[in-house]
């Protein structure tokens, strides 16, 4: 029973940490703007650059 409770609390905490700020870039913390060149990139273009 304690293991189940622990796993449930861990899952809830994980979902809480999954919420992100959509106004800033996650790596640099810089603010996003409508004229950023990366906004027009597709998923395929991002995968090719990596």
C-alpha positions as CSV (number, residue, x, y, z in Angstrom):
1,X,0.0,0.0,0.0
2,X,2.8,2.4,0.8
3,X,4.5,1.7,-2.5
4,X,1.3,2.5,-4.4
5,X,0.9,5.8,-2.6
6,X,4.5,6.7,-3.2
7,X,4.2,5.9,-6.9
8,X,0.9,8.0,-7.1
9,X,2.6,11.0,-5.5
10,X,5.6,10.7,-7.7
11,X,3.3,10.6,-10.8
12,X,1.4,13.7,-9.7
13,X,4.7,15.5,-9.0
14,X,6.0,14.5,-12.4
15,X,2.9,16.0,-14.1
16,X,3.3,19.2,-12.1
17,X,6.9,19.5,-13.3
18,X,5.8,18.9,-16.9
19,X,4.1,22.3,-17.1
20,X,6.4,24.7,-18.9
21,X,6.5,28.4,-19.5
22,X,5.7,29.0,-23.2
23,X,6.9,32.6,-23.1
24,X,10.6,31.7,-22.6
25,X,13.1,29.3,-24.3
26,X,13.8,26.4,-21.9
27,X,17.6,26.3,-22.4
28,X,18.5,30.0,-22.3
29,X,15.6,31.5,-20.5
30,X,15.3,34.2,-23.2
31,X,11.9,35.6,-24.0
32,X,10.2,34.3,-27.1
33,X,9.0,36.8,-29.7
34,X,6.9,36.6,-32.8
35,X,9.8,37.4,-35.1
36,X,12.1,34.6,-33.9
37,X,13.4,32.6,-37.0
38,X,12.8,29.2,-35.3
39,X,9.1,29.7,-35.2
40,X,8.8,28.8,-38.9
41,X,10.9,25.6,-38.6
42,X,9.2,22.2,-39.0
43,X,10.0,19.2,-36.9
44,X,11.8,17.6,-39.8
45,X,14.1,20.7,-40.1
46,X,14.9,20.6,-36.4
47,X,15.8,16.9,-36.6
48,X,18.1,17.5,-39.6
49,X,20.0,20.3,-37.7
50,X,20.6,18.1,-34.6
